[in-house]
Amino acid sequence: MTETKHPWSRVSNTWKTFYGAKMPKSKEMENTLEGFSSVLFGTSRKESLENSICVICKGEAKEFHDPLSEYEFGISGMCQECQDNVFRKSTSSNSV
């Protein structure tokens, strides 16, 4: 049986180092992230990452536009579509 790795494992070490991914999170931060994810989305962030499932929509999180989007999945557990929705530029005319 072949072990399946989530997309985050494919992100280059350059991106991981540049964005600080190699810095371990404290136990308190891990607990905070897990609690936040569970309360807001009903899904553990860790479970989402391990299974390549989006923490928000529960869809597959295996294909991303670029390494930065894959990196974001490693942080938030969001699939590409949910990332696009969350980080979409506003088209309103209320800009400052």
C-alpha positions in Angstrom: 0.0 0.0 0.0 1.4 3.4 -1.0 1.4 6.2 1.5 -0.6 9.2 0.3 0.9 12.6 1.3 -1.1 15.7 1.3 -0.2 18.5 -1.2 1.7 20.5 1.5 4.5 17.8 1.4 5.2 18.8 -2.2 5.9 22.4 -1.5 9.6 23.2 -2.0 11.8 23.8 1.0 12.5 27.3 -0.5 8.9 28.3 0.0 8.7 26.6 3.4 11.8 28.4 4.6 10.9 31.7 3.1 7.5 31.8 4.7 8.7 30.4 8.0 7.1 26.9 7.8 10.1 25.3 9.4 9.5 27.1 12.6 7.6 24.8 15.0 4.4 26.0 16.6 4.1 26.0 20.4 1.7 23.5 21.9 -0.5 26.4 22.9 -0.6 27.6 19.3 -1.4 24.2 18.0 -4.2 23.8 20.5 -5.6 27.3 19.6 -5.6 26.4 15.8 -7.2 23.1 16.5 -9.9 24.6 18.7 -10.5 27.5 16.2 -11.0 25.0 13.4 -13.2 22.7 15.3 -15.5 25.4 16.6 -15.8 27.3 13.3 -15.8 24.4 10.8 -16.6 21.3 12.8 -13.4 19.7 11.5 -10.0 19.3 13.1 -7.2 21.2 11.2 -4.8 18.3 11.7 -7.4 15.8 10.3 -8.0 18.1 7.4 -4.2 18.4 6.6 -3.6 14.6 7.0 -6.5 13.7 4.7 -6.2 16.5 2.1 -9.7 17.6 2.9 -10.7 21.3 3.0 -11.6 22.4 6.5 -14.3 24.7 5.2 -16.1 22.9 2.3 -15.0 19.4 3.2 -13.9 18.9 -0.5 -10.6 17.5 -1.7 -7.6 19.7 -1.3 -5.1 18.2 -3.7 -4.7 20.6 -6.5 -3.4 24.2 -6.2 -2.5 27.0 -8.5 1.0 27.5 -7.1 3.3 26.7 -4.3 2.1 29.6 -2.2 -1.5 28.2 -2.4 -0.2 24.8 -1.3 1.6 26.5 1.5 -1.6 28.3 2.6 -3.3 24.9 2.7 -0.6 23.8 5.2 -1.5 26.8 7.4 -5.3 27.0 7.1 -6.5 23.7 5.6 -8.4 25.5 2.9 -8.7 24.1 -0.6 -7.9 26.3 -3.7 -11.5 27.2 -4.3 -12.0 28.3 -0.7 -8.7 30.2 -0.7 -9.9 32.0 -3.9 -13.2 33.0 -2.1 -11.5 34.1 1.1 -8.7 36.1 -0.5 -10.5 37.4 -3.5 -9.9 41.1 -4.2 -13.0 43.2 -3.5 -14.6 44.7 -6.6 -16.6 47.3 -4.6 -16.1 51.0 -5.3 -15.5 51.7 -1.6 -11.8 51.7 -1.9 -9.9 54.3 0.1 
